[in-house]
Amino acid sequence: MSEENQTQENQTVKHMASVKAAWDKAPEGPKKAEALKHYQAAEKAHEAENDEEAHNELKQASRALV
């Protein structure tokens, strides 16, 4: 893995941890359920090594929690 890919990988992992922490603290309800859908999509994108899509889904998950 190149240094650039490793950096992007680290950023994705950090972003996922940040969104997961916010999700854990959020009260139950439709916003949390919507955020979970996006978080799970981000996990799938990350596993497929599609970090751009993962970040997009994480942004949507964050917005859903607001």
C-alpha positions as CSV (number, residue, x, y, z in Angstrom):
1,M,0.0,0.0,0.0
2,S,1.4,3.4,-1.0
3,E,1.9,6.1,1.6
4,E,-0.9,8.1,0.1
5,N,-3.3,5.2,0.3
6,Q,-2.2,4.5,3.9
7,T,-2.9,8.1,4.8
8,Q,-6.3,8.0,3.2
9,E,-7.0,4.7,5.0
10,N,-6.0,6.3,8.3
11,Q,-8.3,9.3,7.7
12,T,-11.2,7.0,6.8
13,V,-10.7,5.0,10.0
14,K,-10.5,8.1,12.1
15,H,-13.6,9.6,10.4
16,M,-15.5,6.3,11.1
17,A,-14.5,6.3,14.7
18,S,-15.7,9.9,15.1
19,V,-19.0,9.2,13.5
20,K,-19.5,6.0,15.5
21,A,-18.8,7.9,18.8
22,A,-21.4,10.6,17.8
23,W,-23.8,7.8,16.9
24,D,-23.3,6.1,20.2
25,K,-24.1,9.3,22.1
26,A,-27.2,10.1,20.1
27,P,-30.6,9.5,21.5
28,E,-32.7,6.7,20.0
29,G,-35.0,7.7,17.2
30,P,-35.4,8.2,13.4
31,K,-32.2,10.3,13.1
32,K,-30.1,7.7,14.8
33,A,-31.7,5.0,12.6
34,E,-30.9,7.0,9.4
35,A,-27.4,7.6,10.5
36,L,-26.9,3.9,11.1
37,K,-27.9,3.1,7.5
38,H,-25.2,5.6,6.2
39,Y,-22.6,4.3,8.7
40,Q,-23.2,0.7,7.6
41,A,-22.9,1.8,3.9
42,A,-19.7,3.5,4.8
43,E,-18.4,0.3,6.4
44,K,-19.2,-1.6,3.2
45,A,-17.5,1.1,1.0
46,H,-14.4,1.0,3.3
47,E,-14.2,-2.8,3.0
48,A,-14.4,-2.4,-0.7
49,E,-11.5,0.1,-0.5
50,N,-13.7,2.9,-1.8
51,D,-12.7,5.6,0.7
52,E,-14.3,8.4,-1.3
53,E,-17.7,6.7,-1.0
54,A,-17.0,5.9,2.6
55,H,-16.4,9.5,3.4
56,N,-19.6,10.6,1.6
57,E,-21.6,8.1,3.6
58,L,-20.0,9.2,6.8
59,K,-20.8,12.8,6.0
60,Q,-24.4,11.9,5.5
61,A,-24.5,9.9,8.7
62,S,-23.1,13.0,10.6
63,R,-25.8,15.2,9.0
64,A,-28.5,12.7,10.0
65,L,-27.5,13.1,13.6
66,V,-27.9,16.9,13.6
